[in-house]
């Protein structure tokens, strides 16, 4: 059987279980009349194999990394996690998507009146006097938070995202759909 939301395989003993949680997308599924139906979503994280664990110190790239919190975004029947970490007394985000890990630094908020999703991939935009080459544009839904987060992210809210590059660096732009502030961060 497959989850009707993310289409990943679901394994359980059908003759005993009536409700099961999808281990991939957090959907709560009910088995009835030979098929699975979505009846809700879990608030708690379903943990996936990752070296990054909230409130733990791990070794990554020969550095000690302390993980403070975790957020999960959903897109097109899949998700990715962002971890807020401390490395050598500096703050970073680590983005983990399908075990692809990116280290992100230098976020700041910029007031701007354009939406990100009206931009087209493979074109350029000018932001802070930099000509950024757009690689991807999408809308993500924030589906979960783990631990106390000192910003205004709200679960189940949608955020616009744009990935762009400038002088061999990746830039990530995030905008709350209802606000006109863009959060800019840079891959290091």
Phi, psi and omega in degrees: 000156180237150175293130181289351179264308185252354177065021175274157182290138177244127179243126174196163179280100186301327184285344179253324187267139174247334180229138180216151176260133176290126182285358182253317187241005177073008178290143173263125188242143177246137179262123178199147182048040173079006179217165179264138178235140178284126178241000178167188178223150180279145174276323182285149175294142161265119186283139178247157180302119178206148176282344183268120182230129183303137179072015180241153173257130180233164176261127178216128181052044178063023177235151173276126184240121176259123184267119182268317178204171186221140173229149181236130177247147180245142176205137175041052177067021175219183183209167167217159180248146171241133178245134175266121189230161174243126177229121182050046177068011177250151181264136178221161162256144168242123178258125180239117182226112183054043179066007172273122187248130176236137177261127186237138184217160168078043181279143173210161181258136179233131177283130182205153185254007178259152174270152182282326186284352174275003177269155185247133178300148180075013172247183181243151169228155177252126180217126183053043179063017175249136175267105184266136177267118185284131178253316179216149176223133178199169174251131179242148174253128175283116186252346180197154178227143176231114180087178186285128183241125185271053170209189190257031177290138183235125178301145179074003177271150179264144179230143176271141178229147177217128174257132180216166179230151178208122179050051174067013175247146176268137175242140180240122179251134181231135177222130172295132184302331184262001184240169179245025175255134177251133177264125183245129175227165187227137176285139178239000000 
